[in-house]
Amino acid sequence: MISLTRMDATEFVLNSDHILFLESTPDTVITLVSGVRLMVRDAVSDVVAKTVAFRRKQFEGVALHGAAAPPAAIEG
């Protein structure tokens, strides 16, 4: 989840997994996989940086705790 700012200065949190693509028109327009379009004050580069930071944070948790080990083979 990333924090962004709408054009009216209100903040909201967006699930970055739902971003289909970003445009700079010159305002930043985010198109979601649902087809919904959002215009935000944040620059495209800032949205990308926030998304990368969020994903990096998620993967750091995996690296620290390791992936779940596969179940042991049943000997018979």
PDB file of N, H, CA, C and O in Angstrom:
ATOM      1  N   MET A   1       0.854  -1.173   0.000  1.00  0.00           N
ATOM      2  CA  MET A   1       0.000   0.000   0.000  1.00  0.00           C
ATOM      3  C   MET A   1       0.900   1.237   0.000  1.00  0.00           C
ATOM      4  O   MET A   1       1.905   1.296   0.709  1.00  0.00           O
ATOM      5  N   ILE A   2       0.516   2.215  -0.808  1.00  0.00           N
ATOM      6  H   ILE A   2      -0.300   2.167  -1.384  1.00  0.00           H
ATOM      7  CA  ILE A   2       1.295   3.441  -0.891  1.00  0.00           C
ATOM      8  C   ILE A   2       0.392   4.641  -0.618  1.00  0.00           C
ATOM      9  O   ILE A   2      -0.780   4.645  -0.993  1.00  0.00           O
ATOM     10  N   SER A   3       0.948   5.660   0.039  1.00  0.00           N
ATOM     11  H   SER A   3       1.901   5.657   0.344  1.00  0.00           H
ATOM     12  CA  SER A   3       0.200   6.884   0.337  1.00  0.00           C
ATOM     13  C   SER A   3       0.379   7.872  -0.800  1.00  0.00           C
ATOM     14  O   SER A   3       1.498   8.138  -1.240  1.00  0.00           O
ATOM     15  N   LEU A   4      -0.736   8.411  -1.269  1.00  0.00           N
ATOM     16  H   LEU A   4      -1.644   8.195  -0.912  1.00  0.00           H
ATOM     17  CA  LEU A   4      -0.725   9.383  -2.349  1.00  0.00           C
ATOM     18  C   LEU A   4      -1.616  10.559  -1.981  1.00  0.00           C
ATOM     19  O   LEU A   4      -2.353  10.509  -0.996  1.00  0.00           O
ATOM     20  N   THR A   5      -1.541  11.626  -2.785  1.00  0.00           N
ATOM     21  H   THR A   5      -0.942  11.667  -3.585  1.00  0.00           H
ATOM     22  CA  THR A   5      -2.331  12.827  -2.520  1.00  0.00           C
ATOM     23  C   THR A   5      -3.188  13.160  -3.732  1.00  0.00           C
ATOM     24  O   THR A   5      -2.677  13.317  -4.841  1.00  0.00           O
ATOM     25  N   ARG A   6      -4.489  13.265  -3.512  1.00  0.00           N
ATOM     26  H   ARG A   6      -4.903  13.138  -2.611  1.00  0.00           H
ATOM     27  CA  ARG A   6      -5.409  13.664  -4.576  1.00  0.00           C
ATOM     28  C   ARG A   6      -5.171  15.131  -4.944  1.00  0.00           C
ATOM     29  O   ARG A   6      -4.465  15.842  -4.231  1.00  0.00           O
ATOM     30  N   MET A   7      -5.746  15.573  -6.030  1.00  0.00           N
ATOM     31  H   MET A   7      -6.320  14.995  -6.610  1.00  0.00           H
ATOM     32  CA  MET A   7      -5.581  16.945  -6.485  1.00  0.00           C
ATOM     33  C   MET A   7      -6.161  17.955  -5.485  1.00  0.00           C
ATOM     34  O   MET A   7      -5.721  19.104  -5.444  1.00  0.00           O
ATOM     35  N   ASP A   8      -7.154  17.528  -4.673  1.00  0.00           N
ATOM     36  H   ASP A   8      -7.511  16.594  -4.707  1.00  0.00           H
ATOM     37  CA  ASP A   8      -7.751  18.433  -3.672  1.00  0.00           C
ATOM     38  C   ASP A   8      -6.993  18.398  -2.343  1.00  0.00           C
ATOM     39  O   ASP A   8      -7.480  18.904  -1.332  1.00  0.00           O
ATOM     40  N   ALA A   9      -5.799  17.798  -2.352  1.00  0.00           N
ATOM     41  H   ALA A   9      -5.403  17.387  -3.174  1.00  0.00           H
ATOM     42  CA  ALA A   9      -4.875  17.731  -1.203  1.00  0.00           C
ATOM     43  C   ALA A   9      -5.257  16.696  -0.150  1.00  0.00           C
ATOM     44  O   ALA A   9      -4.612  16.631   0.897  1.00  0.00           O
ATOM     45  N   THR A  10      -6.276  15.894  -0.391  1.00  0.00           N
ATOM     46  H   THR A  10      -6.801  15.947  -1.241  1.00  0.00           H
ATOM     47  CA  THR A  10      -6.589  14.829   0.561  1.00  0.00           C
ATOM     48  C   THR A  10      -5.679  13.631   0.274  1.00  0.00           C
ATOM     49  O   THR A  10      -5.367  13.313  -0.874  1.00  0.00           O
ATOM     50  N   GLU A  11      -5.275  12.994   1.348  1.00  0.00           N
ATOM     51  H   GLU A  11      -5.528  13.253   2.280  1.00  0.00           H
ATOM     52  CA  GLU A  11      -4.399  11.831   1.214  1.00  0.00           C
ATOM     53  C   GLU A  11      -5.219  10.553   1.211  1.00  0.00           C
ATOM     54  O   GLU A  11      -6.277  10.475   1.835  1.00  0.00           O
ATOM     55  N   PHE A  12      -4.718   9.555   0.502  1.00  0.00           N
ATOM     56  H   PHE A  12      -3.858   9.618  -0.006  1.00  0.00           H
ATOM     57  CA  PHE A  12      -5.357   8.244   0.494  1.00  0.00           C
ATOM     58  C   PHE A  12      -4.276   7.192   0.299  1.00  0.00           C
ATOM     59  O   PHE A  12      -3.142   7.498  -0.071  1.00  0.00           O
ATOM     60  N   VAL A  13      -4.650   5.957   0.554  1.00  0.00           N
ATOM     61  H   VAL A  13      -5.571   5.708   0.854  1.00  0.00           H
ATOM     62  CA  VAL A  13      -3.721   4.840   0.416  1.00  0.00           C
ATOM     63  C   VAL A  13      -4.215   3.951  -0.709  1.00  0.00           C
ATOM     64  O   VAL A  13      -5.397   3.612  -0.771  1.00  0.00           O
ATOM     65  N   LEU A  14      -3.308   3.576  -1.593  1.00  0.00           N
ATOM     66  H   LEU A  14      -2.347   3.851  -1.542  1.00  0.00           H
ATOM     67  CA  LEU A  14      -3.655   2.787  -2.767  1.00  0.00           C
ATOM     68  C   LEU A  14      -2.918   1.457  -2.727  1.00  0.00           C
ATOM     69  O   LEU A  14      -1.731   1.405  -2.405  1.00  0.00           O
ATOM     70  N   ASN A  15      -3.619   0.398  -3.050  1.00  0.00           N
ATOM     71  H   ASN A  15      -4.584   0.441  -3.311  1.00  0.00           H
ATOM     72  CA  ASN A  15      -2.986  -0.904  -3.201  1.00  0.00           C
ATOM     73  C   ASN A  15      -2.255  -0.884  -4.541  1.00  0.00           C
ATOM     74  O   ASN A  15      -2.885  -0.924  -5.597  1.00  0.00           O
ATOM     75  N   SER A  16      -0.933  -0.822  -4.494  1.00  0.00           N
ATOM     76  H   SER A  16      -0.422  -0.789  -3.636  1.00  0.00           H
ATOM     77  CA  SER A  16      -0.146  -0.661  -5.716  1.00  0.00           C
ATOM     78  C   SER A  16      -0.238  -1.873  -6.646  1.00  0.00           C
ATOM     79  O   SER A  16       0.140  -1.781  -7.814  1.00  0.00           O
ATOM     80  N   ASP A  17      -0.731  -2.994  -6.149  1.00  0.00           N
ATOM     81  H   ASP A  17      -1.038  -3.068  -5.201  1.00  0.00           H
ATOM     82  CA  ASP A  17      -0.924  -4.170  -7.010  1.00  0.00           C
ATOM     83  C   ASP A  17      -2.006  -3.922  -8.058  1.00  0.00           C
ATOM     84  O   ASP A  17      -2.096  -4.658  -9.041  1.00  0.00           O
ATOM     85  N   HIS A  18      -2.820  -2.902  -7.859  1.00  0.00           N
ATOM     86  H   HIS A  18      -2.747  -2.304  -7.061  1.00  0.00           H
ATOM     87  CA  HIS A  18      -3.923  -2.612  -8.773  1.00  0.00           C
ATOM     88  C   HIS A  18      -3.567  -1.604  -9.867  1.00  0.00           C
ATOM     89  O   HIS A  18      -4.407  -1.272 -10.704  1.00  0.00           O
ATOM     90  N   ILE A  19      -2.311  -1.114  -9.861  1.00  0.00           N
ATOM     91  H   ILE A  19      -1.629  -1.384  -9.182  1.00  0.00           H
ATOM     92  CA  ILE A  19      -1.905  -0.142 -10.879  1.00  0.00           C
ATOM     93  C   ILE A  19      -1.630  -0.861 -12.195  1.00  0.00           C
ATOM     94  O   ILE A  19      -0.825  -1.790 -12.251  1.00  0.00           O
ATOM     95  N   LEU A  20      -2.307  -0.420 -13.251  1.00  0.00           N
ATOM     96  H   LEU A  20      -2.961   0.335 -13.205  1.00  0.00           H
ATOM     97  CA  LEU A  20      -2.069  -0.955 -14.590  1.00  0.00           C
ATOM     98  C   LEU A  20      -0.985  -0.141 -15.278  1.00  0.00           C
ATOM     99  O   LEU A  20      -0.020  -0.700 -15.799  1.00  0.00           O
ATOM    100  N   PHE A  21      -1.144   1.198 -15.281  1.00  0.00           N
ATOM    101  H   PHE A  21      -1.927   1.652 -14.858  1.00  0.00           H
ATOM    102  CA  PHE A  21      -0.086   2.051 -15.798  1.00  0.00           C
ATOM    103  C   PHE A  21      -0.237   3.474 -15.284  1.00  0.00           C
ATOM    104  O   PHE A  21      -1.282   3.865 -14.765  1.00  0.00           O
ATOM    105  N   LEU A  22       0.854   4.245 -15.446  1.00  0.00           N
ATOM    106  H   LEU A  22       1.703   3.927 -15.868  1.00  0.00           H
ATOM    107  CA  LEU A  22       0.915   5.636 -15.013  1.00  0.00           C
ATOM    108  C   LEU A  22       1.149   6.521 -16.225  1.00  0.00           C
ATOM    109  O   LEU A  22       1.836   6.135 -17.171  1.00  0.00           O
ATOM    110  N   GLU A  23       0.562   7.728 -16.184  1.00  0.00           N
ATOM    111  H   GLU A  23       0.004   8.042 -15.416  1.00  0.00           H
ATOM    112  CA  GLU A  23       0.766   8.700 -17.259  1.00  0.00           C
ATOM    113  C   GLU A  23       1.073  10.061 -16.647  1.00  0.00           C
ATOM    114  O   GLU A  23       0.595  10.392 -15.562  1.00  0.00           O
ATOM    115  N   SER A  24       1.870  10.834 -17.352  1.00  0.00           N
ATOM    116  H   SER A  24       2.259  10.565 -18.233  1.00  0.00           H
ATOM    117  CA  SER A  24       2.124  12.212 -16.969  1.00  0.00           C
ATOM    118  C   SER A  24       1.564  13.079 -18.087  1.00  0.00           C
ATOM    119  O   SER A  24       2.119  13.113 -19.186  1.00  0.00           O
ATOM    120  N   THR A  25       0.452  13.791 -17.811  1.00  0.00           N
ATOM    121  H   THR A  25       0.002  13.764 -16.918  1.00  0.00           H
ATOM    122  CA  THR A  25      -0.309  14.427 -18.905  1.00  0.00           C
ATOM    123  C   THR A  25      -0.539  15.928 -18.783  1.00  0.00           C
ATOM    124  O   THR A  25      -1.505  16.301 -19.448  1.00  0.00           O
ATOM    125  N   PRO A  26       0.053  16.828 -18.150  1.00  0.00           N
ATOM    126  CA  PRO A  26       1.222  16.755 -17.281  1.00  0.00           C
ATOM    127  C   PRO A  26       0.896  16.309 -15.865  1.00  0.00           C
ATOM    128  O   PRO A  26       1.808  15.984 -15.105  1.00  0.00           O
ATOM    129  N   ASP A  27      -0.397  16.284 -15.482  1.00  0.00           N
ATOM    130  H   ASP A  27      -1.137  16.548 -16.100  1.00  0.00           H
ATOM    131  CA  ASP A  27      -0.735  15.738 -14.161  1.00  0.00           C
ATOM    132  C   ASP A  27      -0.540  14.233 -14.195  1.00  0.00           C
ATOM    133  O   ASP A  27      -0.595  13.615 -15.258  1.00  0.00           O
ATOM    134  N   THR A  28      -0.314  13.651 -13.036  1.00  0.00           N
ATOM    135  H   THR A  28      -0.270  14.153 -12.172  1.00  0.00           H
ATOM    136  CA  THR A  28      -0.133  12.205 -12.963  1.00  0.00           C
ATOM    137  C   THR A  28      -1.489  11.525 -12.931  1.00  0.00           C
ATOM    138  O   THR A  28      -2.322  11.804 -12.067  1.00  0.00           O
ATOM    139  N   VAL A  29      -1.698  10.630 -13.883  1.00  0.00           N
ATOM    140  H   VAL A  29      -1.022  10.403 -14.584  1.00  0.00           H
ATOM    141  CA  VAL A  29      -2.935   9.859 -13.967  1.00  0.00           C
ATOM    142  C   VAL A  29      -2.582   8.390 -13.778  1.00  0.00           C
ATOM    143  O   VAL A  29      -1.732   7.846 -14.483  1.00  0.00           O
ATOM    144  N   ILE A  30      -3.248   7.758 -12.817  1.00  0.00           N
ATOM    145  H   ILE A  30      -3.938   8.199 -12.245  1.00  0.00           H
ATOM    146  CA  ILE A  30      -3.041   6.340 -12.529  1.00  0.00           C
ATOM    147  C   ILE A  30      -4.250   5.595 -13.056  1.00  0.00           C
ATOM    148  O   ILE A  30      -5.384   5.904 -12.691  1.00  0.00           O
ATOM    149  N   THR A  31      -4.013   4.617 -13.911  1.00  0.00           N
ATOM    150  H   THR A  31      -3.091   4.366 -14.208  1.00  0.00           H
ATOM    151  CA  THR A  31      -5.098   3.768 -14.386  1.00  0.00           C
ATOM    152  C   THR A  31      -4.975   2.428 -13.666  1.00  0.00           C
ATOM    153  O   THR A  31      -3.926   1.785 -13.690  1.00  0.00           O
ATOM    154  N   LEU A  32      -6.065   2.025 -13.028  1.00  0.00           N
ATOM    155  H   LEU A  32      -6.918   2.548 -13.009  1.00  0.00           H
ATOM    156  CA  LEU A  32      -6.091   0.769 -12.283  1.00  0.00           C
ATOM    157  C   LEU A  32      -6.550  -0.362 -13.191  1.00  0.00           C
ATOM    158  O   LEU A  32      -7.129  -0.118 -14.250  1.00  0.00           O
ATOM    159  N   VAL A  33      -6.295  -1.590 -12.783  1.00  0.00           N
ATOM    160  H   VAL A  33      -5.825  -1.789 -11.923  1.00  0.00           H
ATOM    161  CA  VAL A  33      -6.697  -2.741 -13.592  1.00  0.00           C
ATOM    162  C   VAL A  33      -8.214  -2.787 -13.789  1.00  0.00           C
ATOM    163  O   VAL A  33      -8.691  -3.400 -14.744  1.00  0.00           O
ATOM    164  N   SER A  34      -8.963  -2.158 -12.915  1.00  0.00           N
ATOM    165  H   SER A  34      -8.575  -1.660 -12.139  1.00  0.00           H
ATOM    166  CA  SER A  34     -10.424  -2.114 -13.026  1.00  0.00           C
ATOM    167  C   SER A  34     -10.890  -1.096 -14.067  1.00  0.00           C
ATOM    168  O   SER A  34     -12.070  -1.062 -14.417  1.00  0.00           O
ATOM    169  N   GLY A  35      -9.955  -0.256 -14.568  1.00  0.00           N
ATOM    170  H   GLY A  35      -8.997  -0.284 -14.283  1.00  0.00           H
ATOM    171  CA  GLY A  35     -10.311   0.781 -15.513  1.00  0.00           C
ATOM    172  C   GLY A  35     -10.517   2.138 -14.859  1.00  0.00           C
ATOM    173  O   GLY A  35     -10.627   3.148 -15.556  1.00  0.00           O
ATOM    174  N   VAL A  36     -10.572   2.178 -13.534  1.00  0.00           N
ATOM    175  H   VAL A  36     -10.483   1.359 -12.968  1.00  0.00           H
ATOM    176  CA  VAL A  36     -10.719   3.441 -12.809  1.00  0.00           C
ATOM    177  C   VAL A  36      -9.447   4.261 -13.011  1.00  0.00           C
ATOM    178  O   VAL A  36      -8.336   3.735 -12.962  1.00  0.00           O
ATOM    179  N   ARG A  37      -9.635   5.565 -13.238  1.00  0.00           N
ATOM    180  H   ARG A  37     -10.538   5.992 -13.277  1.00  0.00           H
ATOM    181  CA  ARG A  37      -8.502   6.466 -13.409  1.00  0.00           C
ATOM    182  C   ARG A  37      -8.476   7.449 -12.252  1.00  0.00           C
ATOM    183  O   ARG A  37      -9.503   8.025 -11.891  1.00  0.00           O
ATOM    184  N   LEU A  38      -7.286   7.638 -11.668  1.00  0.00           N
ATOM    185  H   LEU A  38      -6.452   7.170 -11.961  1.00  0.00           H
ATOM    186  CA  LEU A  38      -7.101   8.553 -10.556  1.00  0.00           C
ATOM    187  C   LEU A  38      -6.080   9.611 -10.946  1.00  0.00           C
ATOM    188  O   LEU A  38      -5.046   9.287 -11.531  1.00  0.00           O
ATOM    189  N   MET A  39      -6.358  10.875 -10.631  1.00  0.00           N
ATOM    190  H   MET A  39      -7.198  11.138 -10.156  1.00  0.00           H
ATOM    191  CA  MET A  39      -5.398  11.940 -10.857  1.00  0.00           C
ATOM    192  C   MET A  39      -4.829  12.332  -9.498  1.00  0.00           C
ATOM    193  O   MET A  39      -5.579  12.595  -8.558  1.00  0.00           O
ATOM    194  N   VAL A  40      -3.509  12.371  -9.397  1.00  0.00           N
ATOM    195  H   VAL A  40      -2.900  12.158 -10.161  1.00  0.00           H
ATOM    196  CA  VAL A  40      -2.861  12.660  -8.122  1.00  0.00           C
ATOM    197  C   VAL A  40      -1.830  13.772  -8.281  1.00  0.00           C
ATOM    198  O   VAL A  40      -1.374  14.066  -9.386  1.00  0.00           O
ATOM    199  N   ARG A  41      -1.471  14.384  -7.147  1.00  0.00           N
ATOM    200  H   ARG A  41      -1.841  14.145  -6.250  1.00  0.00           H
ATOM    201  CA  ARG A  41      -0.455  15.434  -7.131  1.00  0.00           C
ATOM    202  C   ARG A  41       0.953  14.851  -7.252  1.00  0.00           C
ATOM    203  O   ARG A  41       1.863  15.523  -7.735  1.00  0.00           O
ATOM    204  N   ASP A  42       1.131  13.622  -6.821  1.00  0.00           N
ATOM    205  H   ASP A  42       0.391  13.076  -6.428  1.00  0.00           H
ATOM    206  CA  ASP A  42       2.456  12.997  -6.818  1.00  0.00           C
ATOM    207  C   ASP A  42       2.959  12.821  -8.252  1.00  0.00           C
ATOM    208  O   ASP A  42       2.191  12.481  -9.152  1.00  0.00           O
ATOM    209  N   ALA A  43       4.249  13.054  -8.450  1.00  0.00           N
ATOM    210  H   ALA A  43       4.873  13.330  -7.719  1.00  0.00           H
ATOM    211  CA  ALA A  43       4.857  12.851  -9.762  1.00  0.00           C
ATOM    212  C   ALA A  43       4.922  11.357 -10.076  1.00  0.00           C
ATOM    213  O   ALA A  43       4.948  10.528  -9.167  1.00  0.00           O
ATOM    214  N   VAL A  44       4.947  11.018 -11.362  1.00  0.00           N
ATOM    215  H   VAL A  44       4.926  11.691 -12.101  1.00  0.00           H
ATOM    216  CA  VAL A  44       5.047   9.612 -11.769  1.00  0.00           C
ATOM    217  C   VAL A  44       6.260   8.961 -11.103  1.00  0.00           C
ATOM    218  O   VAL A  44       6.169   7.841 -10.601  1.00  0.00           O
ATOM    219  N   SER A  45       7.383   9.657 -11.101  1.00  0.00           N
ATOM    220  H   SER A  45       7.457  10.566 -11.510  1.00  0.00           H
ATOM    221  CA  SER A  45       8.601   9.088 -10.499  1.00  0.00           C
ATOM    222  C   SER A  45       8.421   8.818  -9.005  1.00  0.00           C
ATOM    223  O   SER A  45       8.984   7.856  -8.482  1.00  0.00           O
ATOM    224  N   ASP A  46       7.642   9.655  -8.311  1.00  0.00           N
ATOM    225  H   ASP A  46       7.184  10.436  -8.736  1.00  0.00           H
ATOM    226  CA  ASP A  46       7.373   9.435  -6.887  1.00  0.00           C
ATOM    227  C   ASP A  46       6.481   8.213  -6.669  1.00  0.00           C
ATOM    228  O   ASP A  46       6.702   7.437  -5.740  1.00  0.00           O
ATOM    229  N   VAL A  47       5.477   8.045  -7.527  1.00  0.00           N
ATOM    230  H   VAL A  47       5.297   8.675  -8.282  1.00  0.00           H
ATOM    231  CA  VAL A  47       4.591   6.872  -7.416  1.00  0.00           C
ATOM    232  C   VAL A  47       5.406   5.602  -7.650  1.00  0.00           C
ATOM    233  O   VAL A  47       5.247   4.613  -6.934  1.00  0.00           O
ATOM    234  N   VAL A  48       6.273   5.637  -8.650  1.00  0.00           N
ATOM    235  H   VAL A  48       6.403   6.441  -9.231  1.00  0.00           H
ATOM    236  CA  VAL A  48       7.132   4.477  -8.923  1.00  0.00           C
ATOM    237  C   VAL A  48       8.047   4.219  -7.728  1.00  0.00           C
ATOM    238  O   VAL A  48       8.173   3.075  -7.290  1.00  0.00           O
ATOM    239  N   ALA A  49       8.687   5.258  -7.193  1.00  0.00           N
ATOM    240  H   ALA A  49       8.585   6.187  -7.549  1.00  0.00           H
ATOM    241  CA  ALA A  49       9.596   5.091  -6.051  1.00  0.00           C
ATOM    242  C   ALA A  49       8.875   4.529  -4.826  1.00  0.00           C
ATOM    243  O   ALA A  49       9.411   3.669  -4.128  1.00  0.00           O
ATOM    244  N   LYS A  50       7.665   5.013  -4.567  1.00  0.00           N
ATOM    245  H   LYS A  50       7.229   5.712  -5.134  1.00  0.00           H
ATOM    246  CA  LYS A  50       6.895   4.510  -3.424  1.00  0.00           C
ATOM    247  C   LYS A  50       6.517   3.044  -3.627  1.00  0.00           C
ATOM    248  O   LYS A  50       6.549   2.251  -2.686  1.00  0.00           O
ATOM    249  N   THR A  51       6.162   2.694  -4.853  1.00  0.00           N
ATOM    250  H   THR A  51       6.136   3.339  -5.618  1.00  0.00           H
ATOM    251  CA  THR A  51       5.801   1.305  -5.162  1.00  0.00           C
ATOM    252  C   THR A  51       7.009   0.390  -5.003  1.00  0.00           C
ATOM    253  O   THR A  51       6.901  -0.688  -4.417  1.00  0.00           O
ATOM    254  N   VAL A  52       8.147   0.813  -5.517  1.00  0.00           N
ATOM    255  H   VAL A  52       8.235   1.688  -5.992  1.00  0.00           H
ATOM    256  CA  VAL A  52       9.374   0.016  -5.391  1.00  0.00           C
ATOM    257  C   VAL A  52       9.757  -0.148  -3.920  1.00  0.00           C
ATOM    258  O   VAL A  52      10.118  -1.244  -3.492  1.00  0.00           O
ATOM    259  N   ALA A  53       9.680   0.927  -3.151  1.00  0.00           N
ATOM    260  H   ALA A  53       9.387   1.818  -3.498  1.00  0.00           H
ATOM    261  CA  ALA A  53      10.012   0.855  -1.724  1.00  0.00           C
ATOM    262  C   ALA A  53       9.072  -0.100  -0.994  1.00  0.00           C
ATOM    263  O   ALA A  53       9.510  -0.877  -0.146  1.00  0.00           O
ATOM    264  N   PHE A  54       7.786  -0.043  -1.319  1.00  0.00           N
ATOM    265  H   PHE A  54       7.430   0.589  -2.008  1.00  0.00           H
ATOM    266  CA  PHE A  54       6.817  -0.939  -0.687  1.00  0.00           C
ATOM    267  C   PHE A  54       7.122  -2.399  -1.027  1.00  0.00           C
ATOM    268  O   PHE A  54       7.113  -3.258  -0.146  1.00  0.00           O
ATOM    269  N   ARG A  55       7.390  -2.677  -2.303  1.00  0.00           N
ATOM    270  H   ARG A  55       7.397  -1.979  -3.019  1.00  0.00           H
ATOM    271  CA  ARG A  55       7.685  -4.054  -2.716  1.00  0.00           C
ATOM    272  C   ARG A  55       8.987  -4.539  -2.095  1.00  0.00           C
ATOM    273  O   ARG A  55       9.082  -5.691  -1.671  1.00  0.00           O
ATOM    274  N   ARG A  56       9.990  -3.670  -2.040  1.00  0.00           N
ATOM    275  H   ARG A  56       9.914  -2.735  -2.385  1.00  0.00           H
ATOM    276  CA  ARG A  56      11.269  -4.042  -1.426  1.00  0.00           C
ATOM    277  C   ARG A  56      11.056  -4.422   0.041  1.00  0.00           C
ATOM    278  O   ARG A  56      11.634  -5.391   0.533  1.00  0.00           O
ATOM    279  N   LYS A  57      10.224  -3.649   0.724  1.00  0.00           N
ATOM    280  H   LYS A  57       9.755  -2.862   0.324  1.00  0.00           H
ATOM    281  CA  LYS A  57       9.920  -3.923   2.135  1.00  0.00           C
ATOM    282  C   LYS A  57       9.249  -5.285   2.282  1.00  0.00           C
ATOM    283  O   LYS A  57       9.543  -6.022   3.224  1.00  0.00           O
ATOM    284  N   GLN A  58       8.347  -5.625   1.355  1.00  0.00           N
ATOM    285  H   GLN A  58       8.109  -5.027   0.591  1.00  0.00           H
ATOM    286  CA  GLN A  58       7.686  -6.926   1.397  1.00  0.00           C
ATOM    287  C   GLN A  58       8.701  -8.054   1.218  1.00  0.00           C
ATOM    288  O   GLN A  58       8.668  -9.043   1.951  1.00  0.00           O
ATOM    289  N   PHE A  59       9.595  -7.908   0.253  1.00  0.00           N
ATOM    290  H   PHE A  59       9.621  -7.105  -0.343  1.00  0.00           H
ATOM    291  CA  PHE A  59      10.558  -8.964  -0.027  1.00  0.00           C
ATOM    292  C   PHE A  59      11.634  -9.069   1.039  1.00  0.00           C
ATOM    293  O   PHE A  59      12.202 -10.145   1.225  1.00  0.00           O
ATOM    294  N   GLU A  60      11.933  -7.979   1.748  1.00  0.00           N
ATOM    295  H   GLU A  60      11.472  -7.105   1.596  1.00  0.00           H
ATOM    296  CA  GLU A  60      12.884  -8.048   2.851  1.00  0.00           C
ATOM    297  C   GLU A  60      12.352  -8.982   3.926  1.00  0.00           C
ATOM    298  O   GLU A  60      13.121  -9.729   4.532  1.00  0.00           O
ATOM    299  N   GLY A  61      11.050  -8.951   4.169  1.00  0.00           N
ATOM    300  H   GLY A  61      10.426  -8.345   3.677  1.00  0.00           H
ATOM    301  CA  GLY A  61      10.446  -9.850   5.149  1.00  0.00           C
ATOM    302  C   GLY A  61      10.624 -11.298   4.758  1.00  0.00           C
ATOM    303  O   GLY A  61      10.866 -12.152   5.610  1.00  0.00           O
ATOM    304  N   VAL A  62      10.506 -11.581   3.471  1.00  0.00           N
ATOM    305  H   VAL A  62      10.309 -10.887   2.778  1.00  0.00           H
ATOM    306  CA  VAL A  62      10.701 -12.951   2.981  1.00  0.00           C
ATOM    307  C   VAL A  62      12.149 -13.352   3.154  1.00  0.00           C
ATOM    308  O   VAL A  62      12.439 -14.473   3.571  1.00  0.00           O
ATOM    309  N   ALA A  63      13.069 -12.442   2.835  1.00  0.00           N
ATOM    310  H   ALA A  63      12.834 -11.531   2.496  1.00  0.00           H
ATOM    311  CA  ALA A  63      14.494 -12.748   2.938  1.00  0.00           C
ATOM    312  C   ALA A  63      14.901 -12.970   4.394  1.00  0.00           C
ATOM    313  O   ALA A  63      15.726 -13.838   4.680  1.00  0.00           O
ATOM    314  N   LEU A  64      14.335 -12.200   5.309  1.00  0.00           N
ATOM    315  H   LEU A  64      13.665 -11.494   5.077  1.00  0.00           H
ATOM    316  CA  LEU A  64      14.692 -12.331   6.723  1.00  0.00           C
ATOM    317  C   LEU A  64      14.136 -13.608   7.337  1.00  0.00           C
ATOM    318  O   LEU A  64      14.811 -14.269   8.126  1.00  0.00           O
ATOM    319  N   HIS A  65      12.924 -13.948   6.981  1.00  0.00           N
ATOM    320  H   HIS A  65      12.375 -13.411   6.341  1.00  0.00           H
ATOM    321  CA  HIS A  65      12.266 -15.095   7.598  1.00  0.00           C
ATOM    322  C   HIS A  65      12.337 -16.343   6.740  1.00  0.00           C
ATOM    323  O   HIS A  65      11.998 -17.435   7.197  1.00  0.00           O
ATOM    324  N   GLY A  66      12.771 -16.191   5.515  1.00  0.00           N
ATOM    325  H   GLY A  66      13.047 -15.305   5.144  1.00  0.00           H
ATOM    326  CA  GLY A  66      12.884 -17.334   4.616  1.00  0.00           C
ATOM    327  C   GLY A  66      11.529 -17.799   4.128  1.00  0.00           C
ATOM    328  O   GLY A  66      10.498 -17.570   4.761  1.00  0.00           O
ATOM    329  N   ALA A  67      11.560 -18.445   3.008  1.00  0.00           N
ATOM    330  H   ALA A  67      12.397 -18.632   2.493  1.00  0.00           H
ATOM    331  CA  ALA A  67      10.327 -19.030   2.471  1.00  0.00           C
ATOM    332  C   ALA A  67       9.977 -20.256   3.288  1.00  0.00           C
ATOM    333  O   ALA A  67      10.846 -20.873   3.905  1.00  0.00           O
ATOM    334  N   ALA A  68       8.725 -20.599   3.290  1.00  0.00           N
ATOM    335  H   ALA A  68       8.020 -20.098   2.789  1.00  0.00           H
ATOM    336  CA  ALA A  68       8.296 -21.782   4.017  1.00  0.00           C
ATOM    337  C   ALA A  68       9.005 -23.010   3.454  1.00  0.00           C
ATOM    338  O   ALA A  68       9.067 -23.195   2.239  1.00  0.00           O
ATOM    339  N   ALA A  69       9.524 -23.822   4.316  1.00  0.00           N
ATOM    340  H   ALA A  69       9.474 -23.671   5.304  1.00  0.00           H
ATOM    341  CA  ALA A  69      10.229 -25.022   3.881  1.00  0.00           C
ATOM    342  C   ALA A  69       9.212 -26.041   3.377  1.00  0.00           C
ATOM    343  O   ALA A  69       8.117 -26.152   3.930  1.00  0.00           O
ATOM    344  N   PRO A  70       9.567 -26.783   2.335  1.00  0.00           N
ATOM    345  CA  PRO A  70       8.647 -27.815   1.852  1.00  0.00           C
ATOM    346  C   PRO A  70       8.480 -28.912   2.904  1.00  0.00           C
ATOM    347  O   PRO A  70       9.407 -29.177   3.670  1.00  0.00           O
ATOM    348  N   PRO A  71       7.322 -29.544   2.949  1.00  0.00           N
ATOM    349  CA  PRO A  71       7.120 -30.600   3.947  1.00  0.00           C
ATOM    350  C   PRO A  71       8.102 -31.746   3.712  1.00  0.00           C
ATOM    351  O   PRO A  71       8.476 -32.053   2.580  1.00  0.00           O
ATOM    352  N   ALA A  72       8.501 -32.360   4.810  1.00  0.00           N
ATOM    353  H   ALA A  72       8.197 -32.110   5.729  1.00  0.00           H
ATOM    354  CA  ALA A  72       9.439 -33.481   4.724  1.00  0.00           C
ATOM    355  C   ALA A  72       8.779 -34.658   4.023  1.00  0.00           C
ATOM    356  O   ALA A  72       7.580 -34.892   4.174  1.00  0.00           O
ATOM    357  N   ALA A  73       9.562 -35.383   3.268  1.00  0.00           N
ATOM    358  H   ALA A  73      10.536 -35.192   3.146  1.00  0.00           H
ATOM    359  CA  ALA A  73       9.015 -36.565   2.566  1.00  0.00           C
ATOM    360  C   ALA A  73       8.609 -37.613   3.588  1.00  0.00           C
ATOM    361  O   ALA A  73       9.282 -37.811   4.599  1.00  0.00           O
ATOM    362  N   ILE A  74       7.504 -38.274   3.309  1.00  0.00           N
ATOM    363  H   ILE A  74       6.957 -38.113   2.488  1.00  0.00           H
ATOM    364  CA  ILE A  74       7.032 -39.334   4.200  1.00  0.00           C
ATOM    365  C   ILE A  74       7.746 -40.633   3.829  1.00  0.00           C
ATOM    366  O   ILE A  74       7.680 -41.110   2.696  1.00  0.00           O
ATOM    367  N   GLU A  75       8.416 -41.169   4.811  1.00  0.00           N
ATOM    368  H   GLU A  75       8.470 -40.781   5.731  1.00  0.00           H
ATOM    369  CA  GLU A  75       9.131 -42.424   4.557  1.00  0.00           C
ATOM    370  C   GLU A  75       8.192 -43.587   4.847  1.00  0.00           C
ATOM    371  O   GLU A  75       7.457 -43.593   5.834  1.00  0.00           O
ATOM    372  N   GLY A  76       8.241 -44.547   3.975  1.00  0.00           N
ATOM    373  H   GLY A  76       8.838 -44.542   3.173  1.00  0.00           H
ATOM    374  CA  GLY A  76       7.298 -45.619   4.174  1.00  0.00           C
ATOM    375  C   GLY A  76       7.867 -46.938   4.160  1.00  0.00           C
ATOM    376  O   GLY A  76       7.147 -47.923   4.321  1.00  0.00           O
TER     377      GLY A  76
END
